[in-house]
Amino acid sequence: MSLREKKVEKKKDEIRQSAMSVIAEKGYHATTMEDIAAKLLMTKGSVYYYFKDKEDLVFESQKMLLEQGIEHLENVMSQEVSTGLKLHNAMVVHIEYLITERTDFFLGAKPDQVFNGEHLQEILRLRNKYSDYIDQLIQQGMKDGSFKKVDSNIVKNIILGAMNNVIIWYSPKGSKNKNELANSIADYLLQILV
């Protein structure tokens, strides 16, 4: 990547972060490109230089978030540990990432309310890929005897739903730090399978 390309990516990342903080305050539909530009002390035209429109900006942010989440999960899946520990680690990584990128994840909770067309299809494809990895871990655990026999689709959705719900009630002022909380939740959720 050339120096110019790096500068463009850095500026786009700055715009994405700013946009997510404005959207977190005002809501997706109430936020304008002018609001985002004002937060960055830029002109609206400058923001349009980097992104076609608000949906494009948010789409790129969500896509990047999901791709990084998939990469984190693939790293966990490649670990040389038991299936139970792999799923536990996958849950911990998921919850910690969710808490760290909380503002962005709020927006991705209902993609059909933000995206349409190809953007929606790509977000759903990435979400399904992530979900399939969790399902694979559950299936693998049942196959190797680490987990009891369950309806893996139901259990996968229970686990993902419980983890994703953390963004609603999590508080940094709580008694546990991010890692302690993630480990506790993973321990409880793993009880469904063992």
Accessible surface in RSA format (square Angstrom, percent):
REM  Atomic radii and reference values for relative SASA: ProtOr
REM  Chains: A
REM  Algorithm: Lee & Richards
REM  Probe-radius: 1.40
REM  Slices: 20
REM RES _ NUM      All-atoms   Total-Side   Main-Chain    Non-polar    All polar
REM                ABS   REL    ABS   REL    ABS   REL    ABS   REL    ABS   REL
RES MET A   1   151.28  78.3  79.88  52.9  71.40 170.0  81.51  69.3  69.77  92.4
RES SER A   2    60.06  50.7  45.80  61.1  14.26  32.9  52.26 111.3   7.79  10.9
RES LEU A   3   125.80  70.1 116.79  83.5   9.01  22.7 117.94  82.8   7.86  21.2
RES ARG A   4   151.38  63.6 146.96  74.9   4.42  10.5  71.29  97.4  80.09  48.5
RES GLU A   5    87.97  50.5  86.09  65.1   1.87   4.5  30.68  59.3  57.29  46.8
RES LYS A   6   116.92  57.0 111.13  68.2   5.79  13.8  56.33  50.7  60.59  64.5
RES LYS A   7   132.24  64.5 125.50  77.0   6.74  16.0  76.88  69.2  55.36  59.0
RES VAL A   8    36.78  24.2  35.95  32.5   0.83   2.0  36.74  31.9   0.03   0.1
RES GLU A   9    70.77  40.6  69.20  52.4   1.57   3.7  28.53  55.2  42.24  34.5
RES LYS A  10   151.31  73.8 142.83  87.6   8.48  20.2  94.17  84.8  57.15  60.9
RES LYS A  11    58.88  28.7  57.28  35.1   1.60   3.8  35.08  31.6  23.80  25.4
RES LYS A  12    32.76  16.0  32.76  20.1   0.00   0.0   2.13   1.9  30.63  32.6
RES ASP A  13    47.59  33.3  47.59  47.4   0.00   0.0  12.79  30.1  34.80  34.7
RES GLU A  14    74.52  42.8  68.16  51.6   6.36  15.1  32.25  62.4  42.26  34.5
RES ILE A  15     0.00   0.0   0.00   0.0   0.00   0.0   0.00   0.0   0.00   0.0
RES ARG A  16    13.29   5.6  13.22   6.7   0.06   0.1   3.11   4.2  10.18   6.2
RES GLN A  17   116.39  65.1 106.51  77.8   9.88  23.5  39.92  85.0  76.48  58.0
RES SER A  18    11.44   9.7   5.00   6.7   6.44  14.8  10.80  23.0   0.63   0.9
RES ALA A  19     0.00   0.0   0.00   0.0   0.00   0.0   0.00   0.0   0.00   0.0
RES MET A  20     6.23   3.2   5.41   3.6   0.82   2.0   4.56   3.9   1.67   2.2
RES SER A  21    39.18  33.1  35.99  48.0   3.19   7.4  37.24  79.3   1.94   2.7
RES VAL A  22     9.04   6.0   9.04   8.2   0.00   0.0   9.04   7.9   0.00   0.0
RES ILE A  23     8.68   4.9   6.52   4.9   2.16   5.2   6.52   4.7   2.16   5.9
RES ALA A  24    63.30  58.2  22.37  34.5  40.93  93.1  34.11  48.0  29.19  77.3
RES GLU A  25   133.24  76.5  94.10  71.2  39.13  93.2  44.69  86.4  88.55  72.3
RES LYS A  26    99.34  48.5  75.48  46.3  23.86  56.8  55.58  50.0  43.76  46.6
RES GLY A  27    32.88  40.6   0.00   N/A  32.88  40.6  31.28  85.8   1.60   3.6
RES TYR A  28    26.32  12.3  19.56  11.1   6.76  17.6  12.69   9.5  13.62  16.8
RES HIS A  29   140.72  76.9 115.10  80.0  25.63  65.6  87.40  90.1  53.32  62.0
RES ALA A  30    60.33  55.5  38.90  60.0  21.43  48.7  49.65  69.9  10.68  28.3
RES THR A  31     1.53   1.1   0.00   0.0   1.53   3.6   0.00   0.0   1.53   2.3
RES THR A  32    68.24  48.5  63.60  64.5   4.64  11.1  66.19  88.9   2.05   3.1
RES MET A  33    10.37   5.4   6.90   4.6   3.48   8.3   6.90   5.9   3.48   4.6
RES GLU A  34   100.68  57.8  96.55  73.0   4.13   9.8  27.77  53.7  72.91  59.5
RES ASP A  35    37.02  25.9  29.78  29.6   7.24  17.1   7.62  17.9  29.40  29.3
RES ILE A  36     0.00   0.0   0.00   0.0   0.00   0.0   0.00   0.0   0.00   0.0
RES ALA A  37     2.52   2.3   2.52   3.9   0.00   0.0   2.52   3.6   0.00   0.0
RES ALA A  38    66.08  60.8  49.53  76.4  16.56  37.7  57.85  81.5   8.23  21.8
RES LYS A  39   109.12  53.2  77.60  47.6  31.52  75.1  51.76  46.6  57.36  61.1
RES LEU A  40    32.97  18.4  13.16   9.4  19.81  49.8  17.12  12.0  15.85  42.7
RES LEU A  41   169.21  94.2 133.74  95.7  35.47  89.2 142.07  99.8  27.14  73.0
RES MET A  42    38.18  19.8  17.42  11.5  20.76  49.4  26.26  22.3  11.92  15.8
RES THR A  43    93.52  66.5  86.22  87.4   7.30  17.4  85.58 115.0   7.94  12.0
RES LYS A  44    86.57  42.2  80.53  49.4   6.05  14.4  37.29  33.6  49.28  52.5
RES GLY A  45    49.54  61.1   0.00   N/A  49.54  61.1  36.19  99.3  13.35  29.9
RES SER A  46    42.44  35.9  35.01  46.7   7.43  17.1  14.15  30.1  28.30  39.6
RES VAL A  47     0.00   0.0   0.00   0.0   0.00   0.0   0.00   0.0   0.00   0.0
RES TYR A  48    95.97  44.8  80.34  45.7  15.63  40.7  51.98  39.1  43.99  54.2
RES TYR A  49   143.97  67.2 111.84  63.6  32.14  83.6  99.81  75.0  44.16  54.4
RES TYR A  50    50.66  23.7  34.74  19.8  15.92  41.4  10.72   8.1  39.94  49.2
RES PHE A  51     2.36   1.2   0.00   0.0   2.36   6.1   2.36   1.4   0.00   0.0
RES LYS A  52   148.72  72.6 125.53  77.0  23.19  55.2  84.48  76.0  64.23  68.4
RES ASP A  53    54.57  38.2  54.57  54.3   0.00   0.0  24.17  56.9  30.40  30.3
RES LYS A  54    36.20  17.7  35.13  21.6   1.06   2.5  24.70  22.2  11.49  12.2
RES GLU A  55    34.45  19.8  32.73  24.8   1.72   4.1  10.22  19.8  24.23  19.8
RES ASP A  56    22.52  15.8  22.52  22.4   0.00   0.0   0.23   0.5  22.28  22.2
RES LEU A  57     0.00   0.0   0.00   0.0   0.00   0.0   0.00   0.0   0.00   0.0
RES VAL A  58     0.00   0.0   0.00   0.0   0.00   0.0   0.00   0.0   0.00   0.0
RES PHE A  59    21.84  10.9  21.84  13.5   0.00   0.0  21.84  13.2   0.00   0.0
RES GLU A  60    48.15  27.6  44.62  33.8   3.53   8.4  16.16  31.3  31.99  26.1
RES SER A  61     2.70   2.3   1.95   2.6   0.75   1.7   0.00   0.0   2.70   3.8
RES GLN A  62     4.67   2.6   4.67   3.4   0.00   0.0   0.12   0.3   4.55   3.4
RES LYS A  63    63.80  31.1  63.80  39.1   0.00   0.0  22.16  19.9  41.64  44.4
RES MET A  64    64.27  33.3  62.55  41.4   1.72   4.1  42.83  36.4  21.44  28.4
RES LEU A  65     7.17   4.0   6.07   4.3   1.10   2.8   6.90   4.8   0.27   0.7
RES LEU A  66    25.32  14.1  24.03  17.2   1.30   3.3  25.29  17.8   0.03   0.1
RES GLU A  67    71.43  41.0  65.86  49.8   5.57  13.3  29.23  56.5  42.20  34.5
RES GLN A  68    75.31  42.1  74.42  54.4   0.89   2.1  21.86  46.5  53.45  40.5
RES GLY A  69     7.39   9.1   0.00   N/A   7.39   9.1   6.51  17.9   0.88   2.0
RES ILE A  70     8.39   4.8   8.39   6.3   0.00   0.0   8.39   6.0   0.00   0.0
RES GLU A  71   102.33  58.7 102.25  77.4   0.08   0.2  24.96  48.3  77.37  63.2
RES HIS A  72    60.95  33.3  58.24  40.5   2.71   6.9  34.43  35.5  26.52  30.9
RES LEU A  73     1.52   0.8   1.07   0.8   0.44   1.1   1.41   1.0   0.10   0.3
RES GLU A  74    66.35  38.1  60.23  45.6   6.12  14.6  25.29  48.9  41.05  33.5
RES ASN A  75    88.26  60.9  83.23  80.4   5.03  12.1  24.05  57.9  64.21  62.1
RES VAL A  76     4.79   3.2   4.75   4.3   0.04   0.1   4.75   4.1   0.04   0.1
RES MET A  77    37.90  19.6  27.82  18.4  10.08  24.0  27.50  23.4  10.40  13.8
RES SER A  78    82.57  69.8  57.00  76.1  25.58  58.9  49.54 105.5  33.04  46.3
RES GLN A  79    66.10  37.0  56.13  41.0   9.97  23.7  28.76  61.2  37.34  28.3
RES GLU A  80   173.74  99.7 138.88 105.1  34.86  83.0  67.05 129.7 106.69  87.1
RES VAL A  81    58.06  38.2  34.35  31.1  23.72  57.1  45.53  39.6  12.53  34.0
RES SER A  82    72.35  61.1  53.10  70.9  19.26  44.4  53.08 113.0  19.28  27.0
RES THR A  83     5.48   3.9   2.81   2.8   2.67   6.4   0.00   0.0   5.48   8.3
RES GLY A  84    12.66  15.6   0.00   N/A  12.66  15.6  12.35  33.9   0.30   0.7
RES LEU A  85    84.47  47.0  78.61  56.2   5.85  14.7  81.85  57.5   2.62   7.0
RES LYS A  86    24.77  12.1  24.77  15.2   0.00   0.0   0.87   0.8  23.90  25.5
RES LEU A  87     0.00   0.0   0.00   0.0   0.00   0.0   0.00   0.0   0.00   0.0
RES HIS A  88    23.00  12.6  23.00  16.0   0.00   0.0  19.68  20.3   3.32   3.9
RES ASN A  89    36.04  24.9  34.94  33.8   1.10   2.7   7.89  19.0  28.16  27.2
RES ALA A  90     0.23   0.2   0.00   0.0   0.23   0.5   0.00   0.0   0.23   0.6
RES MET A  91     0.00   0.0   0.00   0.0   0.00   0.0   0.00   0.0   0.00   0.0
RES VAL A  92    14.66   9.6  14.66  13.3   0.00   0.0  14.66  12.7   0.00   0.0
RES VAL A  93    44.46  29.3  42.46  38.4   2.00   4.8  43.62  37.9   0.85   2.3
RES HIS A  94    18.83  10.3  14.99  10.4   3.85   9.8  14.65  15.1   4.18   4.9
RES ILE A  95     0.00   0.0   0.00   0.0   0.00   0.0   0.00   0.0   0.00   0.0
RES GLU A  96    40.35  23.2  40.17  30.4   0.17   0.4  10.00  19.3  30.35  24.8
RES TYR A  97    25.70  12.0  21.26  12.1   4.44  11.6  25.04  18.8   0.65   0.8
RES LEU A  98     2.03   1.1   2.03   1.4   0.00   0.0   2.03   1.4   0.00   0.0
RES ILE A  99    14.83   8.4   7.17   5.3   7.66  18.5   7.18   5.2   7.65  20.8
RES THR A 100    79.92  56.8  49.05  49.7  30.87  73.6  51.99  69.8  27.93  42.2
RES GLU A 101    57.98  33.3  54.62  41.3   3.36   8.0   5.34  10.3  52.64  43.0
RES ARG A 102    64.13  26.9  63.34  32.3   0.79   1.9  18.83  25.7  45.30  27.5
RES THR A 103    54.78  39.0  48.55  49.2   6.23  14.8  15.70  21.1  39.07  59.1
RES ASP A 104    21.84  15.3  21.59  21.5   0.25   0.6   0.99   2.3  20.86  20.8
RES PHE A 105    35.02  17.5  32.01  19.8   3.01   7.8  32.01  19.4   3.01   8.6
RES PHE A 106    98.04  49.0  85.61  53.0  12.42  32.3  85.73  52.0  12.31  35.2
RES LEU A 107    22.67  12.6  15.10  10.8   7.57  19.0  19.37  13.6   3.30   8.9
RES GLY A 108    11.01  13.6   0.00   N/A  11.01  13.6   7.40  20.3   3.62   8.1
RES ALA A 109    59.68  54.9  35.26  54.4  24.43  55.6  45.60  64.2  14.08  37.3
RES LYS A 110   122.75  59.9 118.94  73.0   3.81   9.1  68.18  61.4  54.57  58.1
RES PRO A 111     8.94   6.5   8.94   8.1   0.00   0.0   8.94   7.4   0.00   0.0
RES ASP A 112   101.46  71.1  78.09  77.7  23.36  55.2  24.98  58.8  76.48  76.3
RES GLN A 113   107.48  60.1  92.03  67.3  15.45  36.8  34.57  73.6  72.92  55.3
RES VAL A 114    15.06   9.9   7.34   6.6   7.72  18.6   9.26   8.0   5.79  15.7
RES PHE A 115     2.86   1.4   0.42   0.3   2.44   6.4   0.42   0.3   2.44   7.0
RES ASN A 116   100.50  69.3  96.45  93.2   4.04   9.7  30.74  74.0  69.76  67.4
RES GLY A 117    49.40  60.9   0.00   N/A  49.40  60.9  41.17 113.0   8.23  18.4
RES GLU A 118   153.76  88.3 143.84 108.8   9.92  23.6  58.64 113.4  95.12  77.7
RES HIS A 119    36.04  19.7  34.95  24.3   1.09   2.8  17.35  17.9  18.69  21.7
RES LEU A 120    28.42  15.8  28.42  20.3   0.00   0.0  28.42  20.0   0.00   0.0
RES GLN A 121   114.62  64.1 110.33  80.6   4.29  10.2  46.13  98.2  68.49  51.9
RES GLU A 122    39.97  22.9  37.15  28.1   2.82   6.7  17.37  33.6  22.60  18.5
RES ILE A 123     1.56   0.9   1.56   1.2   0.00   0.0   1.56   1.1   0.00   0.0
RES LEU A 124    65.54  36.5  65.53  46.9   0.01   0.0  65.53  46.0   0.01   0.0
RES ARG A 125   122.31  51.4 115.92  59.1   6.38  15.2  68.63  93.8  53.68  32.5
RES LEU A 126     5.02   2.8   5.02   3.6   0.00   0.0   5.02   3.5   0.00   0.0
RES ARG A 127    83.81  35.2  79.42  40.5   4.39  10.4  19.85  27.1  63.96  38.8
RES ASN A 128    89.32  61.6  88.81  85.8   0.51   1.2  18.25  43.9  71.07  68.7
RES LYS A 129    80.33  39.2  75.83  46.5   4.50  10.7  35.65  32.1  44.68  47.6
RES TYR A 130    22.55  10.5  22.55  12.8   0.00   0.0  18.11  13.6   4.44   5.5
RES SER A 131    17.37  14.7  17.22  23.0   0.15   0.3  12.00  25.5   5.37   7.5
RES ASP A 132    73.43  51.4  72.69  72.3   0.74   1.8  16.18  38.1  57.26  57.1
RES TYR A 133    37.60  17.6  37.60  21.4   0.00   0.0  19.59  14.7  18.02  22.2
RES ILE A 134     0.00   0.0   0.00   0.0   0.00   0.0   0.00   0.0   0.00   0.0
RES ASP A 135    33.82  23.7  33.82  33.7   0.00   0.0   2.68   6.3  31.14  31.1
RES GLN A 136    88.53  49.5  83.56  61.1   4.97  11.8  36.11  76.9  52.41  39.8
RES LEU A 137     0.51   0.3   0.45   0.3   0.06   0.1   0.51   0.4   0.00   0.0
RES ILE A 138     0.00   0.0   0.00   0.0   0.00   0.0   0.00   0.0   0.00   0.0
RES GLN A 139    83.41  46.6  80.00  58.5   3.40   8.1  28.51  60.7  54.89  41.6
RES GLN A 140    75.22  42.1  71.73  52.4   3.49   8.3  28.31  60.3  46.91  35.6
RES GLY A 141     0.00   0.0   0.00   N/A   0.00   0.0   0.00   0.0   0.00   0.0
RES MET A 142    21.65  11.2  17.02  11.3   4.63  11.0  16.44  14.0   5.21   6.9
RES LYS A 143   183.92  89.7 151.83  93.2  32.09  76.4  99.82  89.8  84.10  89.6
RES ASP A 144    82.44  57.8  44.16  44.0  38.28  90.5  44.70 105.2  37.74  37.6
RES GLY A 145    62.36  76.9   0.00   N/A  62.36  76.9  32.21  88.4  30.15  67.5
RES SER A 146    44.43  37.5  19.61  26.2  24.81  57.2  18.33  39.0  26.10  36.6
RES PHE A 147     8.15   4.1   0.18   0.1   7.97  20.7   2.15   1.3   6.00  17.2
RES LYS A 148   113.99  55.6 100.73  61.8  13.26  31.6  68.51  61.7  45.48  48.4
RES LYS A 149   160.74  78.4 136.44  83.7  24.30  57.9 111.48 100.3  49.25  52.5
RES VAL A 150    37.57  24.7  13.49  12.2  24.08  58.0  25.36  22.0  12.21  33.1
RES ASP A 151    82.29  57.6  64.75  64.4  17.54  41.5  32.52  76.5  49.78  49.6
RES SER A 152    11.54   9.8   8.41  11.2   3.13   7.2   0.10   0.2  11.43  16.0
RES ASN A 153    81.39  56.1  80.98  78.3   0.40   1.0  24.68  59.4  56.71  54.8
RES ILE A 154    99.35  56.5  96.87  72.2   2.48   6.0  99.13  71.4   0.22   0.6
RES VAL A 155     8.81   5.8   8.81   8.0   0.00   0.0   8.81   7.7   0.00   0.0
RES LYS A 156    22.26  10.9  22.26  13.7   0.00   0.0   0.02   0.0  22.24  23.7
RES ASN A 157    78.80  54.3  70.07  67.7   8.72  21.0  26.77  64.4  52.03  50.3
RES ILE A 158    84.11  47.9  75.55  56.3   8.56  20.6  82.59  59.5   1.53   4.1
RES ILE A 159     0.00   0.0   0.00   0.0   0.00   0.0   0.00   0.0   0.00   0.0
RES LEU A 160    22.34  12.4  22.34  16.0   0.00   0.0  22.34  15.7   0.00   0.0
RES GLY A 161    38.82  47.9   0.00   N/A  38.82  47.9  33.76  92.7   5.06  11.3
RES ALA A 162    39.85  36.6  24.56  37.9  15.29  34.8  33.29  46.9   6.57  17.4
RES MET A 163     0.01   0.0   0.01   0.0   0.00   0.0   0.01   0.0   0.00   0.0
RES ASN A 164    61.28  42.3  58.48  56.5   2.80   6.7  23.19  55.8  38.09  36.8
RES ASN A 165    67.67  46.7  64.52  62.4   3.15   7.6  12.74  30.7  54.92  53.1
RES VAL A 166     0.54   0.4   0.54   0.5   0.00   0.0   0.54   0.5   0.00   0.0
RES ILE A 167     9.36   5.3   9.32   6.9   0.03   0.1   9.36   6.7   0.00   0.0
RES ILE A 168   119.79  68.2  98.38  73.3  21.41  51.6  99.21  71.4  20.58  55.8
RES TRP A 169   131.68  52.8 109.02  52.8  22.67  53.2 105.91  56.5  25.78  41.8
RES TYR A 170    26.37  12.3  21.15  12.0   5.21  13.6   7.49   5.6  18.88  23.3
RES SER A 171    51.15  43.2  43.90  58.6   7.25  16.7  33.41  71.1  17.74  24.9
RES PRO A 172   101.45  73.9  73.73  67.2  27.72 100.8  75.46  62.3  25.99 161.6
RES LYS A 173   192.86  94.1 158.10  97.0  34.76  82.8 109.74  98.8  83.13  88.5
RES GLY A 174    43.64  53.8   0.00   N/A  43.64  53.8  29.01  79.6  14.63  32.8
RES SER A 175   120.37 101.7  72.30  96.5  48.07 110.7  58.62 124.8  61.75  86.5
RES LYS A 176    93.17  45.5  84.61  51.9   8.56  20.4  46.75  42.1  46.42  49.5
RES ASN A 177    87.38  60.3  74.67  72.2  12.71  30.6  43.68 105.1  43.70  42.2
RES LYS A 178    76.66  37.4  73.79  45.3   2.87   6.8  40.07  36.1  36.59  39.0
RES ASN A 179    72.89  50.3  71.71  69.3   1.18   2.8  23.81  57.3  49.08  47.4
RES GLU A 180    86.34  49.6  80.63  61.0   5.71  13.6  33.71  65.2  52.63  43.0
RES LEU A 181    23.47  13.1  23.47  16.8   0.00   0.0  23.47  16.5   0.00   0.0
RES ALA A 182     0.00   0.0   0.00   0.0   0.00   0.0   0.00   0.0   0.00   0.0
RES ASN A 183    47.26  32.6  47.26  45.7   0.00   0.0  19.43  46.8  27.83  26.9
RES SER A 184    24.19  20.4  20.00  26.7   4.19   9.6  10.99  23.4  13.20  18.5
RES ILE A 185    21.93  12.5  21.19  15.8   0.74   1.8  21.93  15.8   0.00   0.0
RES ALA A 186     0.00   0.0   0.00   0.0   0.00   0.0   0.00   0.0   0.00   0.0
RES ASP A 187    72.68  50.9  70.22  69.9   2.46   5.8  24.77  58.3  47.91  47.8
RES TYR A 188   166.61  77.8 158.39  90.1   8.22  21.4 110.45  83.0  56.16  69.2
RES LEU A 189    18.71  10.4  18.37  13.1   0.34   0.9  18.71  13.1   0.00   0.0
RES LEU A 190    23.88  13.3  23.88  17.1   0.00   0.0  23.88  16.8   0.00   0.0
RES GLN A 191   113.18  63.3 102.57  75.0  10.61  25.3  38.35  81.6  74.83  56.8
RES ILE A 192    53.18  30.3  43.60  32.5   9.58  23.1  51.51  37.1   1.67   4.5
RES LEU A 193     0.00   0.0   0.00   0.0   0.00   0.0   0.00   0.0   0.00   0.0
RES VAL A 194    90.90  59.8  47.63  43.1  43.27 104.3  74.38  64.6  16.52  44.8
END  Absolute sums over single chains surface
CHAIN  1 A    10669.0       8908.4       1760.5       5869.8       4799.2
END  Absolute sums over all chains
TOTAL         10669.0       8908.4       1760.5       5869.8       4799.2
